[in-house]
Amino acid sequence: MRIVIQRAAGAQVSVEGQVTGSFTGPGLVILVGVTHDDTPTVAAKLADKAYDMRLFDASHAETAHTDLPEGSGKELSAADLGLPVLVISQFTLYANTRKGRRPTWDSAAPGEFASPLVDAFAQQLVERGVDVQRGVFGADMHVSSTNDGPFTIIVDSADSTS
């Protein structure tokens, strides 16, 4: 599994002109790509890693109208601040561009395998009490976000040990 985490000041996803998920104020936009050997355990582990990653500071607590957690340092996670997350499925994260000008998608898992794992990723966050907004798997989505920083991190489950 490969995810792209973007610290955002707000985000929205729509399908055919209808908003399917959005948040205002600070939060995370997480693009989720699934490959053939991913599992629900991998999805849950990466969801936790993303939400617990220290990507925010005290100024984000003020913007989110959240009190700083007791004993918190300068670096805070979305979990520390109780921030929302917008989860978007993104098979193109597994594009192979080594040859020619046309990407191939051989490393991306097919929809019937990938969709439940994107759901498992989002469900792990929901079980933690996170306000999770969603795109629609396999749909032609229009995603808009205000990247805060800009701040974007790529995490690959093959590179992640904890």
HELIX and SHEET records of a PDB file:
HELIX    1   1 PRO A   40  ASP A   52  1                                  13    
HELIX    2   2 ALA A   58  THR A   63  1                                   6    
HELIX    3   3 ALA A   78  LEU A   81  1                                   4    
HELIX    4   4 PHE A   91  TYR A   94  5                                   4    
HELIX    5   5 GLY A  111  GLU A  127  1                                  17    
HELIX    6   6 SER A  157  ASP A  159  5                                   3    
SHEET    1   A 5 VAL A 132  ARG A 134  0                                        
SHEET    2   A 5 VAL A  85  SER A  89  1                                        
SHEET    3   A 5 GLN A  18  GLY A  33  1                                        
SHEET    4   A 5 ARG A   2  VAL A  15 -1                                        
SHEET    5   A 5 MET A 141  ASP A 156 -1                                        
SHEET    1   B 2 ARG A  54  PHE A  56  0                                        
SHEET    2   B 2 LEU A  76  SER A  77 -1                                        
END                                                                             
